[in-house]
Amino acid sequence: MSVACGSAHILALTDYFKLFSWGVGSYGALGFGNTDDVSSPKELQIRYENSFEEIYVIACGKYHSMCLSKKNFIYSWGTG
């Protein structure tokens, strides 16, 4: 398991490649397509074409988040 923290949001990645996000949703930092706050871990699924990506590296900045998939795609959301 790994955890990454922004200024007011958190990403957590389980040993089974499940990604969770929660905290303050400012600038879309949580990755759910809105700016809503989420008070407890909520699963975030990264989709590419017709399947869900397996994520294995995560990182957070002040108001943005990033991850690296098993297929070596980098995904980023929030503000840069």
N, CA, C and O atoms as a GROMACS GRO file, in nm:
protein
  320
    1MET      N    1   0.085  -0.118   0.000
    1MET     CA    2   0.000   0.000   0.000
    1MET      C    3   0.089   0.124   0.000
    1MET      O    4   0.196   0.125   0.061
    2SER      N    5   0.042   0.227  -0.070
    2SER     CA    6   0.113   0.355  -0.066
    2SER      C    7   0.011   0.468  -0.051
    2SER      O    8  -0.105   0.455  -0.089
    3VAL      N    9   0.058   0.578   0.006
    3VAL     CA   10  -0.026   0.694   0.033
    3VAL      C   11   0.048   0.818  -0.015
    3VAL      O   12   0.169   0.829   0.002
    4ALA      N   13  -0.027   0.912  -0.076
    4ALA     CA   14   0.028   1.041  -0.117
    4ALA      C   15  -0.067   1.150  -0.068
    4ALA      O   16  -0.189   1.133  -0.068
    5CYS      N   17  -0.010   1.262  -0.025
    5CYS     CA   18  -0.090   1.371   0.032
    5CYS      C   19  -0.065   1.502  -0.040
    5CYS      O   20   0.050   1.539  -0.066
    6GLY      N   21  -0.173   1.572  -0.072
    6GLY     CA   22  -0.166   1.708  -0.122
    6GLY      C   23  -0.186   1.803  -0.005
    6GLY      O   24  -0.168   1.763   0.110
    7SER      N   25  -0.221   1.927  -0.032
    7SER     CA   26  -0.241   2.022   0.078
    7SER      C   27  -0.364   1.988   0.160
    7SER      O   28  -0.366   2.013   0.281
    8ALA      N   29  -0.467   1.930   0.098
    8ALA     CA   30  -0.589   1.896   0.172
    8ALA      C   31  -0.661   1.776   0.110
    8ALA      O   32  -0.782   1.761   0.126
    9HIS      N   33  -0.586   1.692   0.040
    9HIS     CA   34  -0.645   1.571  -0.017
    9HIS      C   35  -0.544   1.456  -0.010
    9HIS      O   36  -0.424   1.478   0.004
   10ILE      N   37  -0.596   1.334  -0.022
   10ILE     CA   38  -0.514   1.215  -0.006
   10ILE      C   39  -0.548   1.114  -0.115
   10ILE      O   40  -0.664   1.100  -0.154
   11LEU      N   41  -0.446   1.046  -0.165
   11LEU     CA   42  -0.462   0.929  -0.251
   11LEU      C   43  -0.405   0.809  -0.176
   11LEU      O   44  -0.302   0.822  -0.110
   12ALA      N   45  -0.470   0.696  -0.187
   12ALA     CA   46  -0.418   0.572  -0.129
   12ALA      C   47  -0.430   0.462  -0.234
   12ALA      O   48  -0.532   0.452  -0.302
   13LEU      N   49  -0.328   0.382  -0.246
   13LEU     CA   50  -0.324   0.273  -0.341
   13LEU      C   51  -0.304   0.143  -0.264
   13LEU      O   52  -0.209   0.129  -0.188
   14THR      N   53  -0.396   0.048  -0.285
   14THR     CA   54  -0.386  -0.080  -0.214
   14THR      C   55  -0.289  -0.173  -0.287
   14THR      O   56  -0.245  -0.146  -0.398
   15ASP      N   57  -0.257  -0.282  -0.220
   15ASP     CA   58  -0.170  -0.384  -0.280
   15ASP      C   59  -0.235  -0.452  -0.400
   15ASP      O   60  -0.167  -0.520  -0.477
   16TYR      N   61  -0.366  -0.433  -0.417
   16TYR     CA   62  -0.439  -0.495  -0.528
   16TYR      C   63  -0.476  -0.393  -0.635
   16TYR      O   64  -0.572  -0.412  -0.710
   17PHE      N   65  -0.399  -0.284  -0.642
   17PHE     CA   66  -0.412  -0.180  -0.744
   17PHE      C   67  -0.543  -0.103  -0.737
   17PHE      O   68  -0.583  -0.044  -0.837
   18LYS      N   69  -0.609  -0.100  -0.623
   18LYS     CA   70  -0.729  -0.018  -0.606
   18LYS      C   71  -0.684   0.119  -0.557
   18LYS      O   72  -0.604   0.130  -0.464
   19LEU      N   73  -0.738   0.223  -0.621
   19LEU     CA   74  -0.700   0.360  -0.590
   19LEU      C   75  -0.816   0.429  -0.519
   19LEU      O   76  -0.931   0.420  -0.563
   20PHE      N   77  -0.786   0.498  -0.410
   20PHE     CA   78  -0.887   0.570  -0.332
   20PHE      C   79  -0.843   0.715  -0.319
   20PHE      O   80  -0.724   0.746  -0.311
   21SER      N   81  -0.941   0.804  -0.317
   21SER     CA   82  -0.917   0.947  -0.307
   21SER      C   83  -1.017   1.009  -0.211
   21SER      O   84  -1.134   0.968  -0.208
   22TRP      N   85  -0.972   1.108  -0.131
   22TRP     CA   86  -1.064   1.180  -0.043
   22TRP      C   87  -0.998   1.308   0.006
   22TRP      O   88  -0.877   1.326  -0.003
   23GLY      N   89  -1.083   1.396   0.059
   23GLY     CA   90  -1.035   1.525   0.110
   23GLY      C   91  -1.110   1.640   0.045
   23GLY      O   92  -1.227   1.626   0.007
   24VAL      N   93  -1.042   1.752   0.031
   24VAL     CA   94  -1.100   1.872  -0.029
   24VAL      C   95  -1.089   1.860  -0.181
   24VAL      O   96  -0.981   1.833  -0.234
   25GLY      N   97  -1.200   1.879  -0.249
   25GLY     CA   98  -1.205   1.859  -0.393
   25GLY      C   99  -1.171   1.981  -0.477
   25GLY      O  100  -1.195   1.980  -0.598
   26SER      N  101  -1.117   2.086  -0.417
   26SER     CA  102  -1.083   2.208  -0.491
   26SER      C  103  -1.004   2.177  -0.618
   26SER      O  104  -0.913   2.094  -0.618
   27TYR      N  105  -1.040   2.245  -0.726
   27TYR     CA  106  -0.973   2.234  -0.856
   27TYR      C  107  -0.981   2.094  -0.916
   27TYR      O  108  -0.909   2.064  -1.012
   28GLY      N  109  -1.067   2.009  -0.864
   28GLY     CA  110  -1.080   1.874  -0.917
   28GLY      C  111  -0.969   1.780  -0.873
   28GLY      O  112  -0.944   1.678  -0.938
   29ALA      N  113  -0.902   1.812  -0.764
   29ALA     CA  114  -0.786   1.736  -0.718
   29ALA      C  115  -0.817   1.591  -0.682
   29ALA      O  116  -0.726   1.508  -0.678
   30LEU      N  117  -0.944   1.559  -0.657
   30LEU     CA  118  -0.978   1.422  -0.618
   30LEU      C  119  -0.997   1.329  -0.737
   30LEU      O  120  -0.989   1.207  -0.722
   31GLY      N  121  -1.022   1.385  -0.855
   31GLY     CA  122  -1.033   1.304  -0.975
   31GLY      C  123  -1.172   1.252  -1.008
   31GLY      O  124  -1.186   1.165  -1.094
   32PHE      N  125  -1.274   1.305  -0.943
   32PHE     CA  126  -1.410   1.256  -0.967
   32PHE      C  127  -1.488   1.343  -1.066
   32PHE      O  128  -1.609   1.325  -1.082
   33GLY      N  129  -1.422   1.437  -1.131
   33GLY     CA  130  -1.488   1.520  -1.232
   33GLY      C  131  -1.568   1.635  -1.175
   33GLY      O  132  -1.650   1.694  -1.245
   34ASN      N  133  -1.546   1.668  -1.047
   34ASN     CA  134  -1.615   1.780  -0.986
   34ASN      C  135  -1.524   1.840  -0.878
   34ASN      O  136  -1.409   1.800  -0.864
   35THR      N  137  -1.575   1.936  -0.803
   35THR     CA  138  -1.496   1.999  -0.696
   35THR      C  139  -1.556   1.969  -0.559
   35THR      O  140  -1.528   2.040  -0.462
   36ASP      N  141  -1.636   1.864  -0.550
   36ASP     CA  142  -1.698   1.826  -0.423
   36ASP      C  143  -1.594   1.770  -0.327
   36ASP      O  144  -1.499   1.703  -0.368
   37ASP      N  145  -1.613   1.798  -0.198
   37ASP     CA  146  -1.530   1.739  -0.094
   37ASP      C  147  -1.579   1.598  -0.066
   37ASP      O  148  -1.699   1.570  -0.076
   38VAL      N  149  -1.489   1.509  -0.030
   38VAL     CA  150  -1.522   1.370   0.004
   38VAL      C  151  -1.460   1.341   0.139
   38VAL      O  152  -1.338   1.351   0.155
   39SER      N  153  -1.542   1.305   0.238
   39SER     CA  154  -1.494   1.293   0.375
   39SER      C  155  -1.433   1.158   0.410
   39SER      O  156  -1.365   1.146   0.512
   40SER      N  157  -1.455   1.056   0.330
   40SER     CA  158  -1.395   0.925   0.357
   40SER      C  159  -1.348   0.864   0.225
   40SER      O  160  -1.396   0.905   0.119
   41PRO      N  161  -1.256   0.769   0.229
   41PRO     CA  162  -1.201   0.713   0.106
   41PRO      C  163  -1.308   0.664   0.008
   41PRO      O  164  -1.401   0.592   0.046
   42LYS      N  165  -1.293   0.707  -0.116
   42LYS     CA  166  -1.385   0.668  -0.223
   42LYS      C  167  -1.301   0.615  -0.338
   42LYS      O  168  -1.202   0.676  -0.379
   43GLU      N  169  -1.341   0.499  -0.391
   43GLU     CA  170  -1.261   0.440  -0.498
   43GLU      C  171  -1.265   0.525  -0.624
   43GLU      O  172  -1.371   0.573  -0.666
   44LEU      N  173  -1.149   0.543  -0.683
   44LEU     CA  174  -1.131   0.618  -0.807
   44LEU      C  175  -1.081   0.520  -0.912
   44LEU      O  176  -0.974   0.461  -0.896
   45GLN      N  177  -1.157   0.503  -1.019
   45GLN     CA  178  -1.117   0.410  -1.124
   45GLN      C  179  -1.071   0.489  -1.246
   45GLN      O  180  -1.141   0.578  -1.294
   46ILE      N  181  -0.954   0.455  -1.294
   46ILE     CA  182  -0.897   0.519  -1.412
   46ILE      C  183  -0.927   0.428  -1.530
   46ILE      O  184  -0.890   0.311  -1.531
   47ARG      N  185  -0.994   0.485  -1.629
   47ARG     CA  186  -1.040   0.406  -1.743
   47ARG      C  187  -0.963   0.447  -1.869
   47ARG      O  188  -0.944   0.566  -1.896
   48TYR      N  189  -0.919   0.348  -1.945
   48TYR     CA  190  -0.856   0.371  -2.076
   48TYR      C  191  -0.923   0.279  -2.176
   48TYR      O  192  -0.926   0.157  -2.157
   49GLU      N  193  -0.976   0.337  -2.282
   49GLU     CA  194  -1.053   0.264  -2.382
   49GLU      C  195  -1.163   0.185  -2.313
   49GLU      O  196  -1.250   0.245  -2.250
   50ASN      N  197  -1.164   0.053  -2.321
   50ASN     CA  198  -1.273  -0.026  -2.265
   50ASN      C  199  -1.238  -0.100  -2.137
   50ASN      O  200  -1.309  -0.192  -2.097
   51SER      N  201  -1.130  -0.061  -2.072
   51SER     CA  202  -1.091  -0.132  -1.950
   51SER      C  203  -1.039  -0.035  -1.844
   51SER      O  204  -1.005   0.080  -1.874
   52PHE      N  205  -1.034  -0.084  -1.723
   52PHE     CA  206  -0.982  -0.003  -1.613
   52PHE      C  207  -0.831  -0.027  -1.602
   52PHE      O  208  -0.784  -0.140  -1.616
   53GLU      N  209  -0.758   0.080  -1.576
   53GLU     CA  210  -0.614   0.072  -1.562
   53GLU      C  211  -0.575   0.020  -1.425
   53GLU      O  212  -0.643   0.047  -1.326
   54GLU      N  213  -0.466  -0.055  -1.419
   54GLU     CA  214  -0.406  -0.092  -1.292
   54GLU      C  215  -0.301   0.015  -1.261
   54GLU      O  216  -0.207   0.036  -1.338
   55ILE      N  217  -0.318   0.081  -1.150
   55ILE     CA  218  -0.230   0.190  -1.110
   55ILE      C  219  -0.127   0.135  -1.013
   55ILE      O  220  -0.160   0.055  -0.926
   56TYR      N  221   0.001   0.177  -1.029
   56TYR     CA  222   0.099   0.128  -0.934
   56TYR      C  223   0.190   0.235  -0.875
   56TYR      O  224   0.271   0.203  -0.788
   57VAL      N  225   0.178   0.360  -0.919
   57VAL     CA  226   0.251   0.471  -0.856
   57VAL      C  227   0.155   0.589  -0.844
   57VAL      O  228   0.082   0.619  -0.939
   58ILE      N  229   0.155   0.657  -0.729
   58ILE     CA  230   0.069   0.774  -0.708
   58ILE      C  231   0.151   0.890  -0.654
   58ILE      O  232   0.254   0.870  -0.590
   59ALA      N  233   0.103   1.012  -0.679
   59ALA     CA  234   0.167   1.132  -0.627
   59ALA      C  235   0.064   1.243  -0.618
   59ALA      O  236  -0.032   1.247  -0.695
   60CYS      N  237   0.083   1.333  -0.523
   60CYS     CA  238  -0.004   1.449  -0.507
   60CYS      C  239   0.080   1.576  -0.499
   60CYS      O  240   0.188   1.577  -0.442
   61GLY      N  241   0.026   1.682  -0.558
   61GLY     CA  242   0.081   1.815  -0.540
   61GLY      C  243  -0.016   1.893  -0.454
   61GLY      O  244  -0.105   1.835  -0.391
   62LYS      N  245   0.001   2.022  -0.450
   62LYS     CA  246  -0.085   2.105  -0.365
   62LYS      C  247  -0.232   2.089  -0.401
   62LYS      O  248  -0.314   2.062  -0.313
   63TYR      N  249  -0.267   2.105  -0.530
   63TYR     CA  250  -0.406   2.094  -0.575
   63TYR      C  251  -0.421   2.001  -0.694
   63TYR      O  252  -0.516   2.015  -0.771
   64HIS      N  253  -0.330   1.907  -0.712
   64HIS     CA  254  -0.341   1.813  -0.823
   64HIS      C  255  -0.292   1.676  -0.779
   64HIS      O  256  -0.227   1.661  -0.675
   65SER      N  257  -0.325   1.576  -0.860
   65SER     CA  258  -0.284   1.438  -0.833
   65SER      C  259  -0.237   1.375  -0.963
   65SER      O  260  -0.277   1.416  -1.072
   66MET      N  261  -0.152   1.275  -0.950
   66MET     CA  262  -0.100   1.204  -1.067
   66MET      C  263  -0.085   1.057  -1.034
   66MET      O  264  -0.072   1.019  -0.917
   67CYS      N  265  -0.089   0.975  -1.137
   67CYS     CA  266  -0.062   0.834  -1.117
   67CYS      C  267  -0.001   0.776  -1.244
   67CYS      O  268  -0.013   0.831  -1.353
   68LEU      N  269   0.065   0.663  -1.225
   68LEU     CA  270   0.127   0.591  -1.335
   68LEU      C  271   0.064   0.453  -1.342
   68LEU      O  272   0.056   0.382  -1.241
   69SER      N  273   0.019   0.415  -1.461
   69SER     CA  274  -0.046   0.285  -1.477
   69SER      C  275   0.056   0.177  -1.511
   69SER      O  276   0.170   0.205  -1.546
   70LYS      N  277   0.011   0.055  -1.499
   70LYS     CA  278   0.094  -0.060  -1.531
   70LYS      C  279   0.135  -0.059  -1.678
   70LYS      O  280   0.237  -0.116  -1.715
   71LYS      N  281   0.054   0.007  -1.763
   71LYS     CA  282   0.084   0.018  -1.906
   71LYS      C  283   0.175   0.138  -1.936
   71LYS      O  284   0.199   0.172  -2.052
   72ASN      N  285   0.226   0.203  -1.830
   72ASN     CA  286   0.315   0.319  -1.838
   72ASN      C  287   0.247   0.444  -1.893
   72ASN      O  288   0.312   0.526  -1.958
   73PHE      N  289   0.117   0.460  -1.868
   73PHE     CA  290   0.047   0.584  -1.898
   73PHE      C  291   0.048   0.670  -1.772
   73PHE      O  292   0.028   0.620  -1.661
   74ILE      N  293   0.069   0.799  -1.788
   74ILE     CA  294   0.063   0.893  -1.676
   74ILE      C  295  -0.070   0.966  -1.684
   74ILE      O  296  -0.108   1.016  -1.789
   75TYR      N  297  -0.140   0.971  -1.572
   75TYR     CA  298  -0.267   1.043  -1.563
   75TYR      C  299  -0.252   1.154  -1.461
   75TYR      O  300  -0.189   1.136  -1.357
   76SER      N  301  -0.311   1.269  -1.491
   76SER     CA  302  -0.303   1.384  -1.401
   76SER      C  303  -0.437   1.455  -1.400
   76SER      O  304  -0.506   1.462  -1.502
   77TRP      N  305  -0.474   1.509  -1.282
   77TRP     CA  306  -0.598   1.584  -1.271
   77TRP      C  307  -0.582   1.688  -1.162
   77TRP      O  308  -0.492   1.680  -1.079
   78GLY      N  309  -0.672   1.786  -1.163
   78GLY     CA  310  -0.661   1.900  -1.073
   78GLY      C  311  -0.594   2.016  -1.145
   78GLY      O  312  -0.597   2.023  -1.267
   79THR      N  313  -0.535   2.106  -1.069
   79THR     CA  314  -0.467   2.221  -1.129
   79THR      C  315  -0.317   2.201  -1.123
   79THR      O  316  -0.264   2.147  -1.026
   80GLY      N  317  -0.249   2.246  -1.226
   80GLY     CA  318  -0.103   2.230  -1.233
   80GLY      C  319  -0.033   2.338  -1.161
   80GLY      O  320   0.090   2.339  -1.157
   0.00000   0.00000   0.00000
